[in-house]
Amino acid sequence: MDAARRLLPPIIALLACGCAPQADDLLADYRARVQRAAGADVGNPVYPDVPAYPSHRDRAVAIPEVRGSVWELLFDLPDCELDHLVSERNSILGRYWPATSRFDYELRFRLRLDRCRARLGRQEPADEEQREFLERLEEIDAAKRDVLPAVWWALSYDSPEFEQAFSPAAPPLPPEAPGRRQAALAALDHLQGLSALLDAPADGLALAPLERALEQLAQSRYGGGLLRSLALLTGELDATSTALEHAAAAAVCPQNRPTPRGRVLHRVFNRYYAGKVQPYFAEVQRGGRAWLDAHARLLDSQRVAWPPAFERFRGRALGDGPDSLWQRWSAARVRHVEAWQRVLRQCALMPGTDTREP
């Protein structure tokens, strides 16, 4: 009775946390089973490096400063309703605005400036004073043209929330992680919707939903988890594929008929690959593809030159080119499928064939 009572706390803890096998445990167990069944110990996996998100210093884009003389022009244009905005920006609180508030301000400024220019542009200048007035507006427009895109970059890829989303401390995605994926993608979708405001500014922005989306993205740490998963899968699959390739080369089924070792491999394939590992592949594939596509759209909305450090990170972490983690994982997955096909075909145990023992 005492022994049973001592076992209750850890059992209850396991039930309470809903602890499921983690990805690294799942894949290590799978690799060990394949290697034992194949009779090939190929050593420890080699994992590709996970690219680190660039530091703020390396990813920042300078927000252009507007000269003081330009600000002075605004107070000569009371009809444009820009002077109150500038006073708000130059207040003590305005000087320490987060990127979300600065983006809201720049949208309101842009809208009112465009509205003022359009209204005055429809009128024929009555005198020299009005022509000078229009010239001042053009000067302000030129000075502010590059500010909004730089603030949009600061709000997105230069924000601490994006950095946290790619945290290197994030563990690999668990075998069942749809909640994290859905939260991260919903946050990116909200940001993508706001990118339309770069071309059609609004007179004010609902900051609470934007701030919630950024916080949701940060808390998900989905980008970091996905990169860890891709590196883990690549290393584990390559090592496991090597064991299967050794088995095929050693003619595990020399007469193209099932052997005891071939049948053990077939059971591992059905129970562990098809039953556990392949569903994890599917989750990583589905979530990862959607994540990369969402970032491709959001990056396409950027109007600034990407800093070199970010460009390198994007190529490895957010692209699907030859040097990307996504491409390396894809190649490892194809190799693994082909390795299983060679073994099962050699043993006449391919799915769809009669695998009953005579």
C-alpha positions in Angstrom: 0.0 0.0 0.0 2.8 2.4 0.9 4.6 1.7 -2.4 1.4 2.3 -4.3 0.9 5.6 -2.4 4.4 6.7 -3.3 3.7 6.1 -7.0 0.5 8.3 -7.0 2.2 11.8 -7.1 4.3 11.2 -10.3 1.3 9.4 -12.0 -1.0 12.3 -11.1 1.6 14.8 -12.4 1.9 13.0 -15.7 -1.9 12.9 -16.1 -2.2 16.5 -15.2 0.4 17.8 -17.6 -0.9 15.6 -20.4 2.6 14.7 -21.1 3.1 13.2 -24.6 6.3 12.0 -26.1 8.4 15.0 -27.2 9.8 15.2 -30.7 13.4 14.4 -29.8 12.3 11.3 -27.8 10.0 10.1 -30.5 12.6 10.4 -33.2 15.5 9.0 -31.2 13.3 5.9 -30.3 12.4 5.5 -33.9 16.0 5.7 -35.0 17.1 3.1 -32.4 14.4 0.7 -33.4 15.2 1.0 -37.1 18.9 0.5 -36.4 18.3 -2.6 -34.3 16.0 -4.1 -36.8 18.4 -3.3 -39.7 21.4 -4.6 -37.8 23.2 -1.3 -38.6 24.6 1.0 -35.9 25.6 4.1 -37.8 26.4 6.3 -34.9 24.9 9.6 -33.7 23.0 12.0 -35.9 24.6 15.2 -37.2 22.2 18.1 -37.0 22.4 21.2 -39.1 23.0 24.5 -37.3 19.9 26.5 -36.5 20.3 30.1 -37.7 19.9 32.8 -35.0 17.7 35.8 -35.4 19.8 38.9 -36.0 20.4 41.2 -33.1 18.6 44.6 -33.0 21.8 46.3 -34.0 22.1 44.1 -37.1 18.5 44.2 -38.2 17.5 47.8 -37.4 16.6 50.2 -40.2 17.1 53.9 -39.3 13.9 55.9 -39.2 14.6 59.1 -41.2 14.7 62.2 -39.0 12.7 65.2 -40.2 14.5 68.5 -40.0 13.3 71.1 -37.5 12.7 73.7 -40.2 10.2 71.3 -41.8 8.3 71.0 -38.5 8.1 74.8 -38.4 6.2 74.8 -41.7 3.4 72.8 -40.1 2.4 75.5 -37.8 1.8 77.7 -40.8 -0.7 75.1 -42.1 -3.5 75.0 -39.5 -6.1 74.0 -42.0 -4.3 70.7 -42.5 -4.7 69.7 -38.9 -1.1 68.6 -38.7 0.1 70.9 -36.0 -1.8 69.1 -33.2 -0.3 65.8 -34.3 3.2 67.1 -34.2 2.7 68.5 -30.8 1.4 65.1 -29.7 4.5 63.5 -31.1 6.9 66.0 -29.5 5.3 65.6 -26.0 7.2 63.8 -23.3 5.1 60.6 -23.8 5.3 60.9 -27.6 9.1 60.8 -27.5 9.0 57.3 -25.9 6.2 55.8 -28.0 6.5 52.1 -28.8 6.5 51.1 -32.4 2.8 50.4 -32.4 1.9 54.0 -31.3 4.5 55.4 -33.7 2.9 53.5 -36.6 -0.5 54.8 -35.6 0.8 58.4 -35.6 2.5 58.0 -38.9 -0.7 56.7 -40.5 -2.7 59.6 -39.2 -0.1 62.1 -40.3 0.1 60.5 -43.8 -3.7 60.5 -44.2 -4.1 64.2 -43.2 -1.1 65.3 -45.3 -2.5 63.5 -48.4 -6.0 64.9 -47.7 -4.6 68.4 -47.4 -2.5 68.1 -50.6 -5.5 66.7 -52.5 -7.8 69.5 -51.4 -5.4 72.3 -52.2 -4.3 70.6 -55.5 -7.8 70.9 -56.8 -7.6 74.7 -56.4 -5.9 77.1 -58.8 -3.2 79.0 -56.8 -4.7 82.4 -56.3 -1.4 84.2 -55.5 2.3 83.7 -54.7 1.5 83.0 -51.0 -0.7 80.1 -51.9 1.9 78.7 -54.3 4.5 78.9 -51.5 1.9 77.1 -49.3 1.7 74.2 -51.8 5.5 74.0 -52.1 5.7 73.7 -48.3 3.4 70.7 -48.4 5.5 69.1 -51.1 8.6 69.7 -48.9 6.9 68.0 -45.9 5.8 65.1 -48.1 9.3 64.5 -49.4 10.7 64.6 -45.9 8.2 62.1 -44.6 8.0 59.7 -47.5 10.4 57.1 -46.2 9.4 57.4 -42.5 6.3 55.1 -42.6 8.0 52.1 -44.3 10.8 52.3 -41.7 8.3 52.4 -38.8 6.5 49.4 -40.4 9.8 47.5 -40.4 10.4 48.5 -36.7 7.0 47.3 -35.8 7.4 43.9 -37.5 10.8 42.4 -38.2 12.8 44.7 -35.9 10.4 44.2 -33.0 11.3 42.3 -29.8 8.1 40.2 -30.4 9.4 38.9 -33.7 12.8 38.1 -32.1 11.1 36.2 -29.4 9.0 34.3 -32.0 12.3 32.9 -33.3 13.8 32.3 -29.8 16.6 29.8 -29.9 15.4 28.6 -26.5 12.2 27.3 -28.0 12.0 23.4 -28.0 11.2 21.5 -31.2 7.5 21.5 -32.0 5.8 18.7 -30.1 4.1 16.0 -32.1 0.8 17.6 -31.5 1.1 21.4 -31.7 -1.8 22.8 -33.8 -2.6 25.4 -31.1 0.8 27.1 -31.4 0.7 27.0 -35.2 -2.8 28.5 -35.3 -1.9 31.3 -32.9 1.3 32.2 -34.7 -0.4 32.2 -38.1 -3.4 34.2 -36.9 -0.9 36.9 -35.6 0.9 37.1 -38.9 -2.4 37.3 -40.7 -3.5 40.3 -38.6 -0.2 42.0 -39.4 -0.6 41.2 -43.1 -4.0 42.9 -43.1 -2.4 46.1 -41.6 0.2 46.2 -44.4 -2.6 47.5 -46.7 -2.5 50.7 -44.7 0.9 51.6 -46.1 -1.0 52.5 -49.4 -4.3 53.6 -47.8 -3.5 55.1 -44.4 -6.3 55.3 -41.8 -7.1 58.1 -39.4 -6.3 56.1 -36.4 -5.5 52.5 -35.6 -7.0 50.1 -33.1 -3.8 49.4 -31.1 -5.2 46.7 -28.7 -5.7 44.0 -31.4 -2.3 44.8 -32.9 -0.6 44.6 -29.6 -2.4 41.3 -28.8 -1.3 39.9 -32.2 2.3 40.8 -31.5 2.2 39.3 -28.0 0.5 36.2 -29.3 3.3 35.8 -31.9 6.0 36.2 -29.3 4.4 33.7 -26.8 4.0 31.1 -29.5 7.8 31.0 -30.2 6.7 29.1 -33.3 9.5 30.2 -35.5 12.2 29.0 -33.1 10.3 25.7 -32.5 9.9 25.1 -36.3 13.6 25.7 -37.0 14.6 23.3 -34.1 12.2 20.7 -35.5 13.6 21.0 -39.1 17.2 20.6 -37.8 16.2 17.7 -35.5 14.2 15.9 -38.3 17.1 16.4 -40.8 19.7 14.8 -38.5 17.5 12.0 -37.3 16.1 11.1 -40.7 19.5 11.1 -42.4 20.9 8.8 -39.7 17.9 6.5 -39.9 18.1 6.5 -43.7 21.7 5.4 -43.5 20.7 2.4 -41.5 18.0 1.4 -44.0 20.4 1.9 -46.9 22.9 -0.5 -45.2 20.2 -3.0 -44.8 19.2 -2.8 -48.4 22.9 -3.0 -49.5 23.4 -6.1 -47.3 20.4 -7.7 -49.0 18.2 -8.1 -45.9 15.9 -10.2 -48.1 18.3 -11.8 -50.6 15.7 -13.8 -52.6 13.2 -10.9 -52.7 11.1 -12.8 -50.2 10.3 -11.8 -46.6 12.9 -12.9 -44.1 12.6 -12.7 -40.2 14.6 -9.5 -40.2 12.6 -8.1 -43.1 9.4 -8.7 -41.2 10.7 -7.0 -38.1 11.6 -3.9 -40.3 8.1 -4.1 -41.7 6.5 -4.0 -38.2 8.7 -1.0 -37.3 7.6 0.7 -40.5 3.9 0.2 -39.8 3.9 0.8 -36.0 6.5 3.6 -35.6 7.0 5.2 -39.0 3.4 5.2 -40.3 1.8 5.3 -36.9 3.9 8.0 -35.1 6.6 9.6 -37.2 4.7 10.3 -40.4 1.9 12.2 -38.6 4.7 14.4 -37.1 6.1 15.0 -40.6 2.6 16.0 -41.7 2.2 18.6 -38.9 5.7 20.1 -39.5 5.0 20.2 -43.3 1.6 21.7 -43.0 2.5 24.3 -40.3 5.9 25.1 -41.8 4.7 25.7 -45.3 2.0 28.0 -44.0 4.5 29.8 -41.8 6.9 30.4 -44.7 4.2 31.5 -47.0 2.8 34.0 -44.4 6.3 35.5 -44.0 6.8 35.7 -47.8 3.6 37.8 -48.0 4.6 40.0 -45.0 8.1 40.5 -46.3 6.7 41.5 -49.7 4.9 44.4 -47.9 8.2 45.9 -46.7 9.4 49.0 -48.4 12.9 49.2 -47.0 16.2 47.5 -48.0 16.7 44.5 -45.7 19.8 44.7 -43.6 22.5 42.1 -44.8 22.2 40.1 -41.5 18.5 39.7 -41.9 18.8 38.8 -45.6 21.2 36.0 -44.6 18.8 34.8 -41.9 15.8 35.0 -44.3 17.6 32.8 -46.8 18.3 30.0 -44.3 15.2 30.3 -42.0 12.4 31.7 -44.1 13.2 30.6 -47.6 13.2 27.3 -49.5 16.4 27.7 -51.5 19.3 25.2 -51.5 20.9 26.5 -48.3 17.6 26.7 -46.3 16.7 24.4 -43.4 13.4 23.8 -45.2 15.2 22.4 -48.2 17.5 20.3 -46.2 14.6 18.8 -44.3 12.7 18.2 -47.6 15.7 16.4 -49.0 16.1 14.3 -45.9 12.4 13.3 -46.0 12.7 12.2 -49.7 15.8 10.2 -49.0 14.0 8.5 -46.1 11.0 7.5 -48.1 13.2 6.1 -50.8 15.3 4.2 -48.3 12.1 2.5 -46.9 10.9 1.8 -50.4 14.1 0.0 -51.3 14.0 -2.2 -48.2 10.3 -3.1 -48.4 10.4 -3.7 -52.2 13.4 -6.0 -51.7 11.4 -7.9 -49.1 8.2 -7.9 -51.1 6.6 -6.1 -48.2 5.5 -2.8 -49.9 2.2 -1.5 -48.8 -0.6 -3.1 -50.7 1.1 -6.4 -51.1 0.1 -9.7 -49.3 2.5 -9.7 -46.3 1.1 -12.9 -44.6 3.6 -15.5 -43.7 3.2 -18.8 -45.7 
